[in-house]
Amino acid sequence: MMESKHIMRQLVRWRRSLHQYPEIGYEERKTARFVITELQRLGIPYEYGGVGGGIVARLRGARTEGPRVALRAELDALPIAEQTGLPFASRHSGKMHACGHDGHMAMVLGAAALLQDPLPQGDVVLIFQPAEEGGLGAQVMIDAGALAGVAMIFGGHLTNLYPTGQIMAAPGPVCAQADSFRIRVFGRGGHGARPHEATDALVASAALVGGLQTLVSREANPLDPSVVTIGTLQAGTARNVIAHEALLEGTIRTTQSETRLRLIAGMERMCRALGEAYHTRIELDLSEPYPPVINTPRETELARRAAARVVGTEQVLTYELPSMGAEDFSLYLNEVPGCFVRFGARAPNAANVPLHSPQFDFDEAALLIGARYFEAVVRLALAEN
């Protein structure tokens, strides 16, 4: 068994090295190369789909027959300019591991190292996928056969909402469904001094932003969590020119199918009505949604027992409400049973800096907890199947 001090040094080295060279989804060249190098050092065979693809490694267990258990980590980062001031901060301008994926990769590599002595009862599949952040990279891995022979899958996510040492695991829905949308507003440009000769796409889009906020407050059941977010609004070319076109992009996040359909219908109705009211043409385009993450009961029970072995029963929590964040781990759970947990990663007396913030960082002590949890859940799952 690898000593805690040694594996902790490895985990920190892996995380900090990965953190310095973040890459956006489907562009994870250096990141994949780093993971492959570490898998080679561990003596674990792998398959690599090339840039834009992912890595599937297979740790052979003590028995070659029987089911396989999979662990998932994400290769990609976000298009965010880091503002942490860390000595190992991003060296790629405008890109940052602001969602903890550097930590997740380190945890899964750490679990792989821990699982080598002694070997588990069966084979373990290590999935390092591209493009979790909005790219549905999980589907790439599924299409490539990453789940072949896999009986169950486990994943997790760091969060500063909870202190280091706590693990959240619960059956049922734990992450919301997310639909991405794009709205184009087409008007007629003109001079800022003569608005009556033009049709202002910017004014129409501003009305649309305000109107869409009423969908949740007046269309959705207040007992069903839901969020409509306008993330970008692009319009206009100069201060004295009336915008001829505007583009809005955002997300709808829901936990109930009925609420989702009601919000989409309301959005379509509002686009038609405001297009008429402002003499513009408004086009709404919805992209393929992220399904909700729904943990299966038996695998969640295994996850909670594994977590208790690592942090103690009293530190294993359930979710009060599902997270409104989306996760393409849901696509794996559509294929095989599994459980997605959250690792508390807020250091003592530290502020709760949220995910996707340019100031995001986490307590590296959570890395060892995550690696040991993944090791424990694999051993439990394979011993009982």
MIMI-797014 format. One line per 2 residues: number of its first residue (from 0); their letters; for each residue x negated, y, z of N, C-alpha, C. Coordinates in steps of 0.2 Angstrom, whole numbers. Atoms other than C-alpha are relative to their C-alpha. Layout:
// residues N
NUM	a	X/Y/Z/X/Y/Z/X/Y/Z; ...
//
This chain:
// residues 385
0	mm	-4/-6/0/0/0/0/-4/6/0; 4/-6/1/-7/17/-5/1/4/6
2	es	-1/-4/-6/-10/28/10/3/7/-2; -4/-6/1/1/43/12/-4/6/-2
4	kh	4/-6/2/-13/56/12/-3/0/-7; 3/1/7/-20/49/-4/6/1/-5
6	im	-6/-1/5/-3/48/-13/2/8/0; -2/-7/0/1/66/-7/-5/4/-4
8	rq	5/-4/4/-15/73/-14/2/-1/-8; -2/2/7/-10/64/-31/6/4/-2
10	lv	-6/-3/1/7/71/-30/-1/8/-2; 1/-7/1/2/89/-28/-5/1/-6
12	rw	4/-1/6/-12/87/-41/5/0/-6; -4/1/6/1/81/-54/5/6/0
14	rr	-5/-6/0/14/94/-49/-3/6/-3; 3/-7/1/2/109/-50/-3/0/-7
16	sl	3/0/7/-6/103/-66/6/1/-5; -6/-1/5/11/101/-75/3/7/1
18	hq	-3/-6/0/17/117/-68/-4/6/-4; 4/-5/3/3/127/-76/1/0/-8
20	yp	-1/1/7/8/121/-94/7/-2/-2; -7/1/1/27/122/-95/1/0/-8
22	ei	-2/0/7/35/118/-112/7/-1/-1; -7/0/1/52/121/-119/3/-7/-3
24	gy	-3/6/3/64/106/-124/-2/-1/-7; 2/2/7/58/96/-139/-6/3/-2
26	ee	7/-2/2/41/104/-139/-5/-2/6; 4/2/-6/34/95/-124/-7/-4/-2
28	rk	6/4/3/17/90/-132/-5/-1/6; 5/1/-5/4/94/-118/3/-4/6
30	ta	-4/3/-6/17/88/-104/0/-8/-1; 0/7/2/19/71/-113/-7/-3/0
32	rf	7/3/0/0/69/-115/-2/-1/7; 2/1/-7/-2/72/-97/3/-6/3
34	vi	-4/6/-2/11/59/-92/-3/-6/-2; 2/6/3/4/47/-104/-7/-2/3
36	te	7/1/-3/-14/49/-97/0/-3/7; -1/3/-7/-8/46/-79/3/-7/0
38	lq	-3/6/1/2/31/-85/-6/-5/-1; 6/4/2/-14/24/-93/-5/-1/6
40	rl	4/1/-6/-24/27/-77/3/-5/5; -4/5/-5/-10/17/-67/0/-7/-4
42	gi	-1/7/3/-11/3/-80/7/-2/-2; -7/2/2/7/4/-85/1/1/-7
44	py	-2/-1/7/12/1/-103/5/5/-2; -5/-5/2/22/14/-112/2/0/-7
46	ey	-2/-2/7/31/19/-128/1/7/0; -1/-7/0/31/37/-134/3/1/-7
48	gg	-4/-2/6/43/44/-147/-3/6/-4; 3/-5/4/31/58/-152/3/7/3
50	vg	-3/-6/-3/34/77/-149/7/1/-2; -7/0/1/52/80/-147/4/-6/2
52	gg	-2/6/-2/54/62/-141/-2/0/8; 2/1/-7/51/55/-124/-4/-6/1
54	iv	5/5/-1/41/42/-115/4/-6/4; -3/5/-3/47/25/-109/-5/-5/2
56	ar	6/5/-3/35/15/-97/4/-6/3; -3/6/-4/38/-2/-90/-5/-3/4
58	lr	4/3/-5/31/-8/-74/2/-7/1; -2/7/0/31/-27/-74/0/-2/8
60	ga	-1/2/-6/38/-34/-58/-3/-7/2; 2/6/-1/34/-50/-49/4/-6/-3
62	rt	-4/5/4/48/-59/-59/1/3/-6; -1/-2/6/49/-57/-77/8/0/-2
64	eg	-8/0/1/68/-62/-78/4/4/5; -4/-4/-4/82/-53/-71/1/7/-2
66	pr	-2/-7/3/89/-35/-72/-6/4/1; 5/-5/-1/78/-20/-73/4/6/3
68	va	-2/-6/-3/80/-4/-63/-4/6/-4; 3/-5/4/77/13/-72/-1/6/5
70	lr	1/-7/-4/70/30/-64/0/5/-6; 0/-5/5/72/46/-74/-3/6/3
72	ae	3/-7/-2/62/62/-74/0/4/-7; -1/-4/6/62/77/-86/-6/3/-2
74	ld	6/-3/2/48/84/-96/0/8/-1; -1/-7/3/55/101/-101/0/5/5
76	al	-1/-6/-5/54/119/-93/5/4/-3; -4/-5/2/63/135/-96/-3/6/-3
78	pi	3/-6/3/61/151/-106/0/6/5; 0/-5/-6/57/161/-90/-7/2/1
80	ae	6/-2/-2/43/172/-86/-1/0/7; 1/2/-7/36/166/-70/-2/7/4
82	qt	1/-6/-5/35/179/-55/-2/-3/7; 1/3/-7/29/168/-41/-7/2/3
84	gl	6/-2/-2/11/174/-40/-4/-6/3; 3/6/-3/6/156/-36/-7/-1/-4
86	pf	7/1/3/-13/151/-40/1/-5/-6; -1/4/5/-6/138/-51/6/1/-5
88	as	-6/-2/4/7/148/-60/-1/-1/-7; 0/1/7/12/146/-78/-5/3/-4
90	rh	5/-3/5/-2/149/-91/3/1/-7; -3/-1/6/11/149/-105/5/5/1
92	sg	-4/-6/0/19/166/-107/7/-1/-1; -7/0/1/37/167/-105/3/-7/1
94	km	-2/7/-1/39/148/-100/-2/-2/7; 1/2/-7/41/141/-82/4/-6/2
96	ha	-3/5/-3/45/126/-73/4/3/6; -4/-3/-5/59/135/-64/6/-4/3
98	cg	-5/4/-2/70/120/-61/-3/-7/4; 3/5/-4/58/108/-52/-2/-6/-4
100	hd	2/6/4/55/96/-67/-7/-2/1; 7/1/-2/36/97/-63/0/-5/6
102	gh	-1/4/-6/41/90/-46/3/-7/-1; -3/7/1/52/76/-53/-5/-5/-4
104	ma	4/4/4/39/70/-65/-6/-3/5; 5/2/-5/26/69/-50/3/-5/4
106	mv	-3/5/-4/39/60/-40/0/-7/-3; -1/7/4/42/46/-53/-7/-3/-1
108	lg	7/3/0/23/44/-56/-2/-2/7; 2/2/-7/21/43/-37/3/-7/2
110	aa	-3/6/-1/34/30/-36/-3/-6/-4; 3/5/4/26/20/-50/-7/-2/4
112	al	7/2/-4/9/20/-40/2/-4/6; -2/3/-6/18/15/-24/3/-7/-2
114	lq	-3/6/2/27/1/-33/-5/-6/-2; 5/5/3/11/-8/-39/-3/-4/6
116	dp	2/4/-6/7/-14/-21/4/0/6; -1/6/4/16/-25/-18/5/1/-6
118	lp	-4/-1/6/25/-27/-35/7/-1/2; -7/1/-2/44/-26/-34/2/-7/-3
120	qg	-2/6/3/55/-41/-38/1/-1/-7; -2/0/7/59/-36/-55/-3/6/-4
122	dv	3/-5/4/54/-24/-69/3/7/1; -2/-7/-1/55/-5/-68/-1/4/-6
124	vl	1/-5/6/58/7/-82/0/7/2; 1/-7/-1/51/24/-81/2/4/-6
126	if	-2/-5/6/60/37/-92/-2/7/1; 2/-7/0/52/53/-95/3/4/-6
128	qp	-4/-2/5/65/62/-106/-2/8/-2; 0/-7/2/64/78/-116/6/4/1
130	ae	-6/-4/1/76/93/-116/6/-1/4; -6/0/-4/87/91/-101/3/7/0
132	eg	-3/-7/-1/89/110/-101/4/2/-6; -4/-3/6/103/112/-114/-1/-4/-6
134	gl	2/4/6/96/99/-126/3/-7/-1; -3/7/0/105/83/-122/-6/-5/-1
136	ga	5/5/2/88/74/-122/1/-7/3; -1/6/-3/95/60/-112/3/-5/-6
138	qv	-3/4/5/105/55/-128/-6/-3/-5; 6/2/4/88/54/-137/-3/-6/2
140	mi	3/6/-3/82/41/-125/4/-6/0; -5/6/0/98/31/-125/0/-3/-7
142	da	0/2/7/97/31/-144/-6/-4/-2; 6/3/1/79/25/-143/0/-7/3
144	ga	0/7/-3/84/10/-133/-3/0/7; 3/0/-6/77/16/-116/4/-4/5
146	la	-4/3/-5/91/8/-107/1/-8/-1; 0/7/2/89/-9/-115/-2/-5/6
148	gv	1/5/-6/91/-23/-101/0/4/7; 0/-4/-6/93/-9/-88/7/-2/4
150	am	-6/2/-4/106/-14/-74/2/6/3; -2/-6/-4/106/3/-65/-6/5/-1
152	if	5/-6/0/97/20/-65/1/5/5; 0/-4/-6/92/32/-52/-4/7/-2
154	gg	3/-7/1/88/51/-53/1/4/6; -1/-5/-6/87/66/-42/-3/7/-2
156	hl	2/-6/1/84/84/-41/-2/4/6; 2/-4/-5/75/96/-30/5/6/1
158	tn	-4/-6/-1/85/110/-22/-2/4/7; 2/-4/-6/81/124/-10/7/2/4
160	ly	-6/-1/-4/99/124/-4/0/-3/7; 0/4/-6/94/112/9/-8/-1/2
162	pt	7/0/-2/78/110/20/-3/-6/-2; 4/6/2/64/98/16/2/-5/6
164	gq	-1/5/-5/68/81/24/7/-3/-1; -7/2/1/86/80/19/1/-3/-7
166	im	-2/3/6/93/69/5/8/0/-1; -7/1/1/111/71/-2/2/-5/-5
168	aa	-2/6/5/119/56/-10/8/-1/2; -7/2/-1/138/53/-12/3/-3/-7
170	pg	-3/3/6/149/43/-24/5/5/-3; -5/-5/4/160/51/-37/-3/5/-3
172	pv	3/-6/4/158/67/-46/-5/4/4; 5/-4/-4/142/77/-40/-2/6/-5
174	ca	2/-5/4/139/88/-55/6/2/-5; -6/-2/4/152/98/-66/-1/-2/-8
176	qa	0/0/8/156/96/-85/-1/7/-2; 1/-7/3/149/110/-95/1/0/-7
178	ds	-1/-1/8/155/116/-112/-4/7/-1; 3/-6/3/144/129/-121/4/3/-5
180	fr	-4/-3/5/152/142/-132/-4/6/-3; 3/-6/4/147/155/-145/6/4/-3
182	ir	-5/-4/3/159/169/-149/-3/6/-5; 2/-5/4/156/180/-164/6/5/-2
184	vf	-5/-5/1/165/197/-166/-2/4/-6; 1/-3/6/166/204/-183/4/7/-1
186	gr	-3/-7/1/170/223/-186/-2/3/-6; 3/-3/6/165/236/-198/-4/6/3
188	gg	5/-5/-3/150/247/-194/1/7/-3; 0/-7/2/149/266/-195/-4/5/4
190	hg	3/-5/-3/143/282/-189/3/2/7; -2/-2/-7/144/286/-170/4/6/1
192	ar	-4/-6/0/151/303/-174/7/-1/-3; -6/0/4/166/296/-184/3/-7/1
194	ph	-2/7/-1/173/280/-175/6/-2/-3; -7/1/4/190/282/-184/-2/-4/-6
196	ea	1/3/7/181/276/-200/-3/-7/1; 3/7/-2/174/260/-191/4/-4/4
198	td	-3/5/-5/179/245/-181/-5/-3/4; 6/1/-4/168/243/-166/0/-7/3
200	al	1/7/-2/163/225/-163/-2/0/8; 3/-1/-6/154/231/-147/6/1/5
202	va	-6/-1/-4/170/238/-139/5/-6/1; -4/6/-1/180/223/-143/-3/-6/4
204	sa	3/5/-4/167/211/-136/0/2/7; 0/-2/-7/166/221/-120/7/-1/3
206	al	-7/2/-3/185/219/-118/1/-8/1; -1/7/-1/183/201/-121/-4/-3/6
208	vg	3/2/-7/170/199/-107/4/1/6; -5/-1/-6/182/207/-95/6/-4/0
210	gl	-5/4/0/196/197/-101/-1/-7/2; 2/7/-1/187/180/-100/0/-1/7
212	qt	1/1/-7/184/183/-82/7/-1/4; -7/1/-3/203/182/-78/2/-7/-1
214	lv	-2/7/1/203/164/-85/0/-4/6; 1/3/-6/197/157/-69/5/2/6
216	sr	-5/-3/-6/207/169/-57/7/-1/-2; -7/0/1/223/167/-66/2/-6/-4
218	ea	-2/6/4/223/151/-77/-2/-6/3; 2/7/-3/214/138/-66/3/0/7
220	np	-3/1/-7/221/130/-50/-6/2/4; 5/-2/-5/211/138/-36/-3/-5/4
222	ld	3/6/-4/208/121/-28/-4/-4/-5; 4/3/5/199/115/-44/-6/4/-2
224	ps	6/-4/2/181/122/-45/-1/1/-7; 1/-2/7/178/131/-61/-3/6/-1
226	vv	4/-6/1/167/144/-68/-1/2/-8; 2/-2/6/166/154/-84/-5/6/0
228	ti	5/-5/0/150/163/-88/-2/2/-7; 2/-3/7/145/175/-102/-8/1/2
230	gt	7/-1/-1/126/173/-102/-4/5/-4; 4/-5/4/121/184/-117/6/4/-4
232	lq	-4/-4/5/129/198/-127/-5/4/-4; 5/-4/5/120/205/-142/5/4/-5
234	ag	-4/-4/5/127/220/-152/-3/6/-1; 2/-7/1/122/236/-160/-8/0/-2
236	ta	7/-1/3/106/242/-169/-3/7/2; 2/-7/-1/105/260/-164/5/4/4
238	rn	-4/-3/-5/112/272/-151/6/4/-4; -5/-4/4/122/282/-165/3/-4/-5
240	vi	-3/4/5/128/267/-175/5/-4/4; -5/5/-2/144/258/-172/-1/-7/-2
242	ah	2/7/2/141/240/-171/5/-4/-4; -5/4/5/148/229/-185/1/-7/2
244	ea	0/7/-2/145/213/-176/-3/-1/7; 2/1/-6/143/206/-159/0/-8/1
246	ll	0/7/-1/138/189/-152/0/-1/8; 0/1/-7/142/182/-135/-1/-8/1
248	eg	1/7/-1/136/165/-128/1/-1/8; -1/1/-7/141/157/-112/2/-8/2
250	ti	-2/7/-2/147/141/-103/7/0/4; -6/1/-4/163/134/-95/-2/-6/4
252	rt	2/5/-5/160/123/-80/7/-2/4; -6/2/-4/174/112/-73/-1/-7/3
254	tq	0/6/-3/177/97/-63/6/-5/-1; -7/3/2/195/92/-69/1/1/-7
256	se	-1/-1/7/199/88/-87/6/4/-1; -6/-5/2/216/97/-86/-2/7/1
258	tr	2/-7/0/208/113/-80/-5/2/-6; 4/-2/6/195/112/-94/4/1/-6
260	lr	-4/-1/6/208/110/-107/4/7/0; -4/-6/-1/218/124/-100/-4/7/-1
262	li	4/-6/1/203/136/-99/-2/1/-8; 2/-1/7/198/132/-117/6/3/-4
264	ag	-6/-3/3/216/135/-123/1/7/1; -1/-7/-1/216/152/-114/-5/4/-3
266	me	6/-4/4/199/157/-122/2/0/-7; -2/0/7/206/152/-139/6/6/-1
268	rm	-6/-4/1/222/162/-136/-3/8/1; 3/-6/-1/212/177/-129/-4/3/-6
270	cr	3/-2/6/201/178/-144/4/2/-6; -4/-2/5/215/178/-156/4/7/2
272	al	-3/-7/-2/224/192/-146/-4/6/0; 5/-6/0/209/203/-144/-2/2/-7
274	ge	1/-1/7/205/201/-162/5/4/-3; -6/-3/3/222/207/-167/0/7/3
276	ay	0/-6/-3/221/221/-154/-5/5/-2; 6/-4/2/204/228/-159/-1/0/-8
278	ht	1/0/7/206/225/-178/-6/-3/-2; 6/3/2/192/213/-178/1/-8/-1
280	ri	-1/7/1/189/195/-183/-4/-4/5; 3/3/-6/184/184/-168/0/-8/-1
282	el	1/7/1/177/166/-170/-3/-3/6; 2/4/-6/175/154/-156/-3/-7/-2
284	dl	3/7/1/163/139/-157/-2/-3/6; 2/4/-6/162/126/-144/-5/-6/-2
286	se	5/5/1/147/114/-143/2/-6/4; -1/6/-4/146/96/-137/-1/1/7
288	py	1/-1/-7/149/96/-119/-4/-5/4; 3/4/-4/139/89/-105/5/-3/5
290	pp	-5/3/-4/150/76/-96/-2/1/7; 2/-1/-7/151/77/-77/-4/-6/2
292	vi	4/5/-3/139/67/-67/4/-4/6; -4/4/-4/149/53/-58/-4/-6/3
294	nt	4/5/-3/139/42/-46/5/-6/1; -4/6/-1/145/24/-45/-1/-3/8
296	pr	0/1/-8/149/17/-27/-5/-5/2; 5/5/-2/138/2/-26/-7/3/0
298	et	7/-3/1/122/11/-32/-1/6/5; 1/-5/-5/126/26/-21/-1/-3/7
300	el	1/4/-6/127/14/-6/-8/-2/0; 7/1/0/110/8/-11/-5/6/1
302	ar	4/-7/-1/103/26/-13/0/2/7; 0/-2/-7/109/30/4/-4/-4/5
304	ra	4/5/-4/101/15/12/-7/2/-1; 7/-2/2/85/19/3/-2/7/3
306	aa	1/-6/-2/86/37/8/-1/0/8; 0/1/-7/89/32/26/-7/-3/3
308	rv	6/3/-2/73/22/26/-6/5/0; 5/-5/1/63/37/21/1/6/5
310	vg	-1/-6/-4/71/51/31/4/-1/6; -4/1/-6/82/43/44/7/1/-2
312	te	-7/-1/2/101/41/43/3/6/1; -3/-6/-1/105/57/51/-2/6/-5
314	qv	2/-4/5/96/66/37/2/-1/-7; -3/2/6/106/58/23/7/3/0
316	lt	-6/-3/0/120/69/19/5/-1/-6; -4/1/6/135/69/7/2/8/-2
318	ye	-2/-7/3/141/84/-4/7/2/2; -6/-3/-2/154/95/2/5/1/-6
320	lp	-3/-1/7/159/99/-16/-5/-1/-5; 5/1/6/152/95/-33/-4/6/-2
322	sm	4/-6/3/138/106/-40/4/2/-6; -2/-2/6/144/117/-54/-5/0/-5
324	ga	5/1/5/128/114/-63/1/-6/-4; 0/6/4/127/102/-77/-6/-4/-1
326	ed	6/5/0/115/87/-79/2/-5/-6; -1/5/5/113/76/-94/-2/-7/2
328	fs	1/6/-3/109/62/-82/7/-4/-1; -7/2/1/128/60/-84/1/-5/-6
330	ly	-1/4/5/125/52/-101/-3/-7/1; 2/6/-3/115/38/-93/5/-4/3
332	ln	-5/3/-4/129/35/-81/6/-2/-4; -5/2/5/141/33/-96/-2/-7/-2
334	ev	2/6/3/131/18/-101/-2/-5/6; 1/4/-6/125/10/-84/2/3/6
336	pg	-1/-3/-6/129/12/-66/-6/3/3; 6/-3/-3/118/23/-55/2/5/5
338	cf	-1/-5/-5/116/37/-43/-5/6/-1; 4/-6/1/109/55/-44/1/3/7
340	vr	1/-3/-6/103/63/-28/-3/6/0; 3/-6/0/97/79/-22/-5/0/6
342	fg	5/0/-5/81/82/-12/-1/7/3; 2/-6/-4/80/96/1/-7/2/-1
344	ar	7/-2/1/65/106/-3/-2/7/2; 1/-6/-3/66/122/7/-5/0/6
346	ap	5/0/-5/51/125/18/3/3/6; -3/-3/-6/54/130/36/-1/8/0
348	na	0/-7/0/58/149/37/-1/3/-7; 0/-2/7/58/150/18/6/3/-2
350	an	-6/-3/3/71/160/8/2/-5/-5; -3/5/5/83/150/-3/0/4/-7
352	vp	1/-2/7/76/155/-20/3/-5/-4; -4/5/4/88/147/-32/-4/-2/-6
354	lh	3/3/6/84/136/-47/1/5/-6; 0/-4/6/81/145/-63/-2/8/1
356	sp	3/-6/-2/74/160/-54/-7/1/-2; 7/-1/2/57/168/-60/-4/-1/7
358	qf	4/0/-7/52/167/-41/1/-7/3; -1/7/-3/57/148/-39/-6/-3/2
360	df	5/5/-3/46/137/-29/3/-5/5; -3/5/-5/48/122/-18/-5/-2/5
362	de	5/3/-4/40/114/-3/-3/-6/-2; 3/6/3/28/101/-9/0/-6/4
364	aa	-1/6/-5/31/90/6/6/-4/-3; -6/4/2/47/85/-3/-2/-5/-6
366	ll	3/4/5/36/77/-17/-1/-7/3; 1/6/-3/31/63/-5/7/-4/2
368	ig	-6/2/-2/49/61/1/4/-3/-6; -3/3/6/55/59/-17/-3/-6/-3
370	ar	3/6/2/42/47/-22/1/-6/4; -1/5/-4/45/36/-7/7/-2/-1
372	yf	-7/2/1/64/37/-10/1/-4/-6; 0/4/6/62/31/-28/-3/-7/1
374	ea	2/7/-1/51/17/-22/5/-4/4; -4/3/-4/63/12/-9/6/-3/-3
376	vv	-6/2/4/78/12/-20/-1/-5/-5; 1/5/5/70/2/-33/-1/-7/3
378	rl	1/7/-3/64/-12/-21/7/-2/3; -6/3/-2/81/-13/-13/5/-2/-6
380	al	-4/1/6/90/-13/-30/-2/-7/-3; 3/6/4/79/-27/-37/0/-6/5
382	ae	0/5/-4/79/-37/-21/7/-3/1; -7/2/-1/98/-38/-20/4/-2/-7
384	n	-3/2/7/101/-42/-39/-3/-6/-2
//
